[in-house]
Amino acid sequence: MALVGVLALQGSFNEHIAALRRLGVKGVEIRKPEQLETVASLIIPGGESTTMAKLAEYHNLFPALREFVKMGKPVWGTCAGLIFLANKATGQKIGGQELIGGLDCTVHRNFFGSQIRSFEAELAVPELASKEGGPEVFRGVFIRAPAILDVGPEVQVLADYLVPINEENTGSEKKVIVAVRQRNLLATAFHPELTADTRWHSYFLKMATETGEEASSSIVAVGADLNLDQQPKIDLPIFQ
């Protein structure tokens, strides 16, 4: 039986695996192209996006990752993972970085500023609440986070955030997108894996069924070692 893959080059992959475990699902660390053949879905975690891109290039992962996306298998990118999935990225470092692509959007890297400007915010998530229950809001953890500036016609916006515009005496705000879905692709600018709320992980797991994969054949239960009280470890310096 195939497992849920979590790209484990750098960043918060352990936190995603812990969140999956709390749902009774086993995640497997992915570091080599051939390991993608054993999984039916993939999570690309937050981390330092340039470092992750260099490691992915070193391990020759980009061709396999692009093929995985093209095959229609569910892929979820959080924070740096969102940058990876975007067709276009702005605010890049000199020389830029390689992208996987597939998600019809333009993302701005580090849109919200440096790590000292990281923050948490209540986000309206009606689609998530409709599918997974719970409150109509989700506590988003933004750490050197990107934001989506525009999306194509096939992209469903799942959450946005109002940002103050720095103009004198206007009191204006502009809306940026922080969570989207396009067919088999899910992306969030924030870090659900750093909270106790597992609804985004549950939503992603159900995408396997919606994209033609039977959940019973693509997810392996952890079993008796499930620890519902286990909380993910937060290590802020790892993020992009």
VOBA-1610 file (N, C-alpha, C; in pm, whole numbers, padded with zeros to 5 digits, always signed):
BEGIN
Met+00083-00119+00000Met+00000+00000+00000Met+00087+00125+00000Ala+00048+00225-00081Ala+00125+00349-00090Ala+00106+00433+00036Leu+00200+00522+00061Leu+00199+00608+00178Leu+00179+00753+00137Val+00161+00840+00237Val+00159+00984+00213Val+00303+01032+00222Gly+00355+01087+00114Gly+00492+01134+00114Gly+00504+01275+00169Val+00616+01303+00236Val+00647+01438+00282Val+00791+01468+00238Leu+00808+01567+00152Leu+00942+01601+00105Leu+01027+01642+00224Ala+01139+01574+00244Ala+01216+01587+00368Ala+01358+01634+00340Leu+01372+01737+00258Leu+01504+01792+00229Leu+01548+01889+00338Gln+01452+01966+00390Gln+01479+02069+00490Gln+01344+02127+00530Gly+01336+02187+00647Gly+01211+02252+00686Gly+01126+02167+00779Ser+00994+02193+00777Ser+00903+02139+00878Ser+00840+02006+00839Phe+00919+01915+00782Phe+00862+01786+00741Phe+00823+01701+00861Asn+00899+01709+00972Asn+00863+01631+01090Asn+00729+01675+01147Glu+00701+01804+01143Glu+00575+01856+01194Glu+00457+01806+01111His+00475+01798+00979His+00369+01743+00895His+00345+01595+00924Ile+00450+01521+00940Ile+00437+01379+00971Ile+00366+01360+01105Ala+00396+01445+01203Ala+00329+01437+01333Ala+00180+01469+01319Ala+00146+01568+01235Ala+00005+01602+01213Ala-00069+01487+01147Leu-00006+01422+01049Leu-00068+01306+00985Leu-00089+01194+01087Arg+00009+01176+01175Arg-00002+01071+01276Arg-00122+01094+01368Arg-00147+01220+01399Arg-00261+01251+01486Arg-00393+01218+01418Leu-00393+01208+01286Leu-00512+01167+01211Leu-00514+01016+01187Gly-00415+00945+01240Gly-00409+00801+01221Gly-00351+00760+01088Val-00270+00848+01027Val-00213+00823+00894Val-00061+00829+00903Lys+00004+00743+00828Lys+00149+00738+00828Lys+00206+00816+00711Gly+00303+00902+00741Gly+00377+00974+00637Gly+00516+00916+00623Val+00571+00927+00504Val+00706+00876+00478Val+00792+00988+00422Glu+00915+00997+00469Glu+01007+01101+00423Glu+01055+01070+00281Ile+01051+01174+00196Ile+01093+01161+00056Ile+01217+01246+00033Arg+01325+01183-00013Arg+01449+01255-00042Arg+01507+01220-00179Lys+01458+01111-00241Lys+01512+01067-00370Lys+01399+01047-00469Pro+01428+01067-00599Pro+01323+01055-00700Pro+01249+00922-00697Glu+01321+00812-00679Glu+01258+00681-00684Glu+01160+00659-00568Gln+01177+00733-00459Gln+01085+00719-00346Gln+00946+00772-00378Leu+00935+00862-00475Leu+00804+00914-00515Leu+00716+00805-00574Glu+00776+00698-00624Glu+00699+00589-00683Glu+00620+00512-00577Thr+00653+00531-00450Thr+00587+00455-00343Thr+00472+00530-00278Val+00448+00655-00319Val+00345+00735-00254Val+00239+00780-00353Ala+00118+00801-00302Ala+00006+00844-00386Ala-00024+00991-00369Ser+00036+01057-00271Ser+00019+01200-00250Ser+00145+01253-00184Leu+00162+01386-00189Leu+00288+01444-00142Leu+00263+01579-00076Ile+00330+01603+00037Ile+00331+01733+00103Ile+00470+01793+00087Ile+00475+01919+00041Ile+00601+01993+00032Ile+00598+02096+00144Pro+00682+02083+00246Pro+00668+02164+00367Pro+00727+02303+00353Gly+00706+02384+00458Gly+00775+02511+00468Gly+00921+02488+00503Gly+01003+02587+00473Gly+01146+02580+00499Gly+01213+02697+00430Glu+01342+02692+00413Glu+01414+02794+00340Glu+01411+02754+00192Ser+01333+02827+00113Ser+01300+02781-00022Ser+01423+02769-00112Thr+01517+02862-00100Thr+01636+02855-00185Thr+01719+02732-00150Thr+01735+02705-00021Thr+01809+02586+00021Thr+01739+02459-00025Met+01607+02454-00010Met+01532+02338-00054Met+01548+02315-00204Ala+01545+02425-00281Ala+01559+02413-00426Ala+01698+02359-00463Lys+01801+02407-00395Lys+01936+02359-00423Lys+01950+02211-00391Leu+01891+02168-00280Leu+01898+02026-00243Leu+01817+01941-00340Ala+01701+01991-00382Ala+01620+01917-00480Ala+01694+01903-00612Glu+01764+02008-00652Glu+01843+02001-00775Glu+01959+01903-00760Tyr+02023+01906-00645Tyr+02136+01816-00620Tyr+02093+01670-00629His+01974+01640-00577His+01923+01502-00579His+01844+01471-00706Asn+01845+01563-00803Asn+01776+01544-00930Asn+01627+01514-00910Leu+01565+01587-00818Leu+01426+01563-00784Leu+01327+01638-00873Phe+01369+01748-00934Phe+01272+01831-01005Phe+01199+01758-01118Pro+01266+01680-01202Pro+01191+01609-01307Pro+01086+01514-01250Ala+01120+01442-01144Ala+01026+01348-01084Ala+00911+01422-01016Leu+00940+01535-00952Leu+00835+01612-00888Leu+00738+01670-00991Arg+00791+01719-01102Arg+00704+01773-01208Arg+00617+01662-01267Glu+00673+01545-01285Glu+00596+01433-01338Glu+00487+01391-01239Phe+00519+01394-01112Phe+00422+01360-01007Phe+00301+01453-01016Val+00327+01583-01033Val+00219+01681-01045Val+00139+01656-01173Lys+00208+01632-01284Lys+00140+01612-01412Lys+00053+01488-01412Met+00089+01388-01333Met+00010+01265-01324Met-00123+01287-01250Gly-00140+01403-01191Gly-00265+01434-01121Gly-00269+01386-00978Lys-00155+01347-00922Lys-00154+01304-00783Lys-00162+01426-00691Pro-00232+01415-00578Pro-00247+01529-00488Pro-00113+01576-00431Val-00089+01707-00439Val+00031+01768-00383Val-00010+01893-00306Trp+00042+01906-00185Trp+00013+02023-00101Trp+00144+02092-00065Gly+00153+02219-00096Gly+00269+02298-00060Gly+00234+02400+00046Thr+00311+02403+00157Thr+00292+02503+00261Thr+00410+02599+00262Cys+00383+02728+00260Cys+00484+02833+00266Cys+00587+02815+00153Ala+00707+02767+00181Ala+00805+02745+00075Ala+00751+02647-00029Gly+00671+02550+00016Gly+00610+02455-00077Gly+00517+02523-00175Leu+00448+02629-00131Leu+00366+02708-00221Leu+00452+02771-00330Ile+00566+02827-00292Ile+00657+02886-00391Ile+00698+02781-00494Phe+00732+02662-00449Phe+00772+02554-00539Phe+00665+02524-00643Leu+00537+02524-00601Leu+00430+02482-00691Leu+00386+02590-00787Ala+00418+02716-00759Ala+00371+02827-00842Ala+00434+02823-00980Asn+00358+02868-01079Asn+00413+02882-01214Asn+00509+02999-01223Lys+00488+03102-01138Lys+00572+03221-01144Lys+00595+03273-01004Ala+00718+03314-00974Ala+00751+03369-00843Ala+00826+03501-00861Thr+00790+03600-00780Thr+00859+03728-00779Thr+00926+03745-00643Gly+01009+03851-00633Gly+01081+03874-00509Gly+01189+03771-00483Gln+01239+03711-00592Gln+01341+03608-00579Gln+01477+03668-00545Lys+01564+03587-00488Lys+01702+03626-00471Lys+01770+03632-00608Ile+01887+03693-00614Ile+01959+03705-00741Ile+01981+03566-00799Gly+01944+03549-00924Gly+01957+03420-00989Gly+01833+03335-00979Gly+01742+03373-00887Gly+01616+03300-00874Gly+01636+03158-00824Gln+01531+03078-00837Gln+01538+02938-00799Gln+01447+02858-00890Glu+01477+02731-00902Glu+01396+02644-00987Glu+01263+02615-00919Leu+01157+02606-01000Leu+01023+02579-00950Leu+00971+02449-01010Ile+00877+02387-00939Ile+00808+02270-00992Ile+00699+02314-01089Gly+00622+02414-01049Gly+00515+02465-01133Gly+00392+02375-01130Gly+00292+02418-01207Gly+00166+02344-01213Gly+00050+02423-01157Leu+00079+02512-01060Leu-00024+02595-00998Leu-00027+02729-01069Asp-00141+02759-01132Asp-00154+02879-01216Asp-00169+03003-01129Cys-00058+03051-01078Cys-00059+03171-00994Cys+00077+03237-00997Thr+00079+03361-00949Thr+00204+03434-00926Thr+00218+03454-00776Val+00330+03409-00721Val+00352+03419-00576Val+00469+03514-00551His+00458+03593-00445His+00565+03683-00404His+00635+03622-00285Arg+00763+03590-00303Arg+00842+03528-00197Arg+00864+03628-00084Asn+00849+03584+00042Asn+00868+03670+00160Asn+00785+03798+00152Phe+00663+03787+00104Phe+00576+03904+00089Phe+00557+03979+00220Phe+00546+03904+00330Phe+00515+03966+00460Phe+00638+04011+00537Gly+00756+04001+00478Gly+00875+04054+00542Gly+00961+03949+00609Ser+01057+03997+00689Ser+01156+03911+00751Ser+01094+03831+00866Gln+01176+03745+00925Gln+01125+03656+01030Gln+01074+03732+01152Ile+01132+03848+01183Ile+01086+03922+01299Ile+00946+03980+01276Arg+00898+03978+01152Arg+00764+04027+01121Arg+00666+03910+01103Ser+00705+03792+01147Ser+00615+03678+01145Ser+00497+03705+01239Phe+00384+03644+01210Phe+00263+03675+01286Phe+00163+03562+01275Glu+00058+03570+01354Glu-00056+03479+01345Glu-00181+03561+01319Ala-00277+03504+01246Ala-00399+03577+01212Ala-00514+03480+01195Glu-00633+03526+01231Glu-00755+03449+01209Glu-00799+03465+01064Leu-00810+03356+00992Leu-00847+03357+00851Leu-00985+03299+00832Ala-01067+03363+00752Ala-01197+03307+00717Ala-01176+03191+00620Val-01229+03072+00655Val-01207+02952+00573Val-01340+02878+00552Pro-01434+02939+00481Pro-01566+02875+00466Pro-01563+02741+00396Glu-01477+02725+00296Glu-01468+02597+00225Glu-01415+02488+00317Leu-01313+02520+00395Leu-01256+02423+00489Leu-01359+02383+00593Ala-01430+02481+00648Ala-01531+02452+00749Ala-01645+02370+00692Ser-01681+02398+00566Ser-01788+02323+00501Ser-01752+02176+00484Lys-01626+02150+00447Lys-01581+02013+00421Lys-01540+01939+00548Glu-01479+02011+00643Glu-01419+01944+00759Glu-01488+01977+00891Gly-01586+02067+00887Gly-01651+02106+01012Gly-01566+02203+01091Gly-01606+02226+01216Gly-01531+02317+01300Gly-01564+02462+01274Pro-01487+02553+01334Pro-01516+02695+01321Pro-01495+02747+01179Glu-01553+02864+01151Glu-01541+02926+01019Glu-01408+02998+01000Val-01323+02994+01103Val-01192+03060+01093Val-01083+02958+01126Phe-00962+02989+01078Phe-00844+02907+01107Phe-00732+03001+01149Arg-00659+02961+01253Arg-00547+03042+01302Arg-00424+03016+01215Gly-00394+03111+01126Gly-00282+03095+01035Gly-00152+03143+01097Val-00048+03061+01088Val+00086+03096+01137Val+00171+03135+01015Phe+00211+03262+01008Phe+00286+03315+00895Phe+00429+03342+00939Ile+00526+03272+00879Ile+00668+03287+00914Ile+00746+03316+00786Arg+00792+03441+00773Arg+00859+03485+00649Arg+00778+03438+00529Ala+00651+03463+00533Ala+00556+03396+00444Ala+00546+03464+00307Pro+00518+03383+00205Pro+00485+03437+00074Pro+00337+03475+00069Ala+00296+03534-00041Ala+00154+03561-00067Ala+00129+03545-00216Ile+00008+03508-00251Ile-00030+03490-00391Ile-00088+03622-00442Leu-00030+03675-00548Leu-00071+03805-00601Leu-00184+03793-00701Asp-00186+03687-00780Asp-00295+03666-00876Asp-00305+03518-00909Val-00422+03478-00955Val-00447+03337-00989Val-00517+03327-01123Gly-00504+03210-01186Gly-00573+03182-01310Gly-00718+03143-01287Pro-00794+03127-01395Pro-00938+03102-01384Pro-00975+02968-01322Glu-00884+02871-01323Glu-00915+02739-01269Glu-00876+02725-01123Val-00822+02830-01064Val-00775+02825-00926Val-00886+02871-00831Gln-00915+02790-00732Gln-01016+02822-00630Gln-00946+02887-00510Val-00988+03007-00474Val-00933+03075-00358Val-01001+03023-00232Leu-00921+02975-00137Leu-00973+02917-00013Leu-00959+03011+00106Ala-00865+03105+00099Ala-00847+03201+00208Ala-00769+03321+00157Asp-00802+03440+00209Asp-00723+03559+00179Asp-00702+03640+00306Tyr-00622+03746+00292Tyr-00583+03825+00409Tyr-00572+03971+00368Leu-00626+04061+00451Leu-00621+04204+00423Leu-00492+04263+00478Val-00416+04330+00391Val-00288+04389+00429Val-00299+04541+00421Pro-00260+04614+00527Pro-00263+04762+00521Pro-00169+04814+00413Ile-00213+04917+00342Ile-00130+04982+00241Ile-00058+05099+00307Asn+00072+05107+00289Asn+00151+05211+00355Asn+00144+05343+00279Glu+00030+05405+00285Glu+00012+05538+00226Glu-00047+05629+00333Glu+00001+05752+00340Glu-00038+05843+00447Glu-00188+05873+00445Asn-00249+05858+00562Asn-00387+05901+00587Asn-00492+05833+00499Thr-00458+05721+00439Thr-00558+05655+00354Thr-00635+05550+00431Gly-00568+05482+00524Gly-00633+05374+00596Gly-00675+05261+00504Ser-00608+05250+00389Ser-00649+05152+00288Ser-00590+05014+00317Glu-00656+04915+00264Glu-00609+04777+00273Glu-00620+04712+00136Lys-00534+04614+00113Lys-00548+04534-00007Lys-00553+04387+00031Lys-00618+04311-00051Lys-00638+04170-00022Lys-00536+04086-00098Val-00468+03997-00026Val-00380+03901-00091Val-00431+03761-00060Ile-00402+03669-00147Ile-00451+03531-00135Ile-00348+03448-00059Val-00395+03366+00035Val-00303+03287+00117Val-00334+03138+00116Ala-00439+03095+00046Ala-00467+02952+00032Ala-00549+02930-00094Val-00509+02829-00172Val-00576+02801-00300Val-00579+02651-00326Arg-00667+02615-00418Arg-00668+02479-00472Arg-00690+02484-00623Gln-00617+02403-00695Gln-00636+02386-00839Gln-00629+02236-00869Arg-00745+02176-00888Arg-00756+02032-00912Arg-00678+01953-00805Asn-00567+01892-00843Asn-00493+01807-00750Asn-00393+01883-00663Leu-00386+02014-00679Leu-00287+02092-00606Leu-00352+02179-00499Leu-00293+02177-00380Leu-00336+02259-00267Leu-00215+02339-00221Ala-00236+02466-00184Ala-00124+02547-00139Ala-00170+02645-00032Thr-00089+02658+00073Thr-00116+02753+00180Thr+00011+02833+00209Ala-00005+02965+00227Ala+00110+03050+00259Ala+00150+03038+00405Phe+00064+02984+00486Phe+00086+02970+00630Phe+00117+02823+00664His+00132+02795+00794His+00182+02666+00841His+00078+02592+00926Pro-00016+02521+00867Pro-00111+02443+00949Pro-00045+02337+01035Glu+00072+02290+00995Glu+00141+02185+01069Glu+00192+02234+01204Leu+00193+02366+01225Leu+00240+02422+01352Leu+00125+02454+01447Thr+00008+02401+01418Thr-00107+02418+01506Thr-00163+02281+01543Ala-00255+02280+01639Ala-00321+02156+01678Ala-00442+02126+01591Asp-00477+02218+01501Asp-00594+02204+01413Asp-00552+02126+01288Thr-00602+02005+01273Thr-00560+01917+01162Thr-00656+01920+01044Arg-00743+02020+01038Arg-00843+02019+00931Arg-00782+02032+00791Trp-00675+02110+00775Trp-00614+02119+00642Trp-00553+01986+00600His-00494+01915+00694His-00438+01783+00662His-00549+01685+00624Ser-00660+01690+00696Ser-00774+01605+00664Ser-00831+01639+00526Tyr-00841+01768+00498Tyr-00888+01814+00367Tyr-00799+01761+00255Phe-00668+01769+00277Phe-00575+01720+00176Phe-00586+01569+00154Leu-00598+01495+00262Leu-00610+01350+00250Leu-00732+01310+00168Lys-00840+01384+00182Lys-00962+01353+00108Lys-00950+01390-00040Met-00854+01474-00075Met-00834+01508-00216Met-00796+01386-00299Ala-00734+01285-00236Ala-00698+01163-00309Ala-00822+01098-00369Thr-00929+01094-00291Thr-01054+01037-00340Thr-01114+01124-00449Glu-01112+01256-00428Glu-01172+01349-00524Glu-01098+01350-00657Thr-00971+01316-00657Thr-00893+01314-00781Thr-00879+01174-00839Gly-00964+01083-00792Gly-00969+00950-00854Gly-00894+00842-00780Glu-00832+00878-00666Glu-00760+00777-00587Glu-00848+00733-00472Glu-00862+00605-00449Glu-00939+00556-00336Glu-00857+00573-00209Ala-00917+00639-00109Ala-00844+00666+00015Ala-00796+00538+00081Ser-00872+00431+00068Ser-00835+00306+00134Ser-00710+00244+00076Ser-00677+00278-00049Ser-00560+00220-00112Ser-00442+00315-00114Ser-00461+00440-00072Ser-00353+00537-00079Ser-00307+00584+00057Ile-00373+00540+00165Ile-00338+00584+00299Ile-00318+00463+00388Val-00209+00464+00463Val-00181+00355+00555Val-00201+00403+00697Ala-00281+00334+00775Ala-00306+00372+00914Ala-00183+00346+00998Val-00160+00434+01093Val-00049+00415+01184Val-00077+00301+01280Gly-00198+00296+01331Gly-00233+00189+01424Gly-00219+00228+01568Ala-00172+00135+01650Ala-00177+00151+01796Ala-00083+00258+01847Asp+00015+00303+01766Asp+00110+00400+01818Asp+00058+00542+01806Leu-00069+00563+01768Leu-00126+00696+01756Leu-00126+00765+01893Asn-00071+00887+01899Asn-00067+00966+02023Asn-00141+01096+01999Leu-00266+01100+02043Leu-00349+01217+02016Leu-00302+01340+02091Asp-00222+01322+02194Asp-00178+01436+02274Asp-00046+01494+02223Gln+00014+01428+02124Gln+00144+01473+02076Gln+00129+01603+01999Gln+00209+01701+02030Gln+00204+01829+01962Gln+00331+01844+01878Pro+00323+01912+01762Pro+00441+01929+01679Pro+00543+02023+01743Lys+00668+01994+01719Lys+00775+02079+01768Lys+00795+02195+01672Ile+00804+02317+01726Ile+00820+02436+01644Ile+00965+02483+01653Asp+01029+02499+01538Asp+01167+02544+01533Asp+01173+02657+01432Leu+01150+02780+01475Leu+01132+02892+01383Leu+01247+02914+01285Pro+01374+02894+01321Pro+01481+02925+01226Pro+01479+02844+01097Ile+01402+02735+01089Ile+01409+02651+00970Ile+01332+02707+00853Phe+01249+02809+00875Phe+01155+02845+00771Phe+01212+02947+00674Gln+01148+02948+00556Gln+01195+03032+00448Gln+01167+03178+00478
//
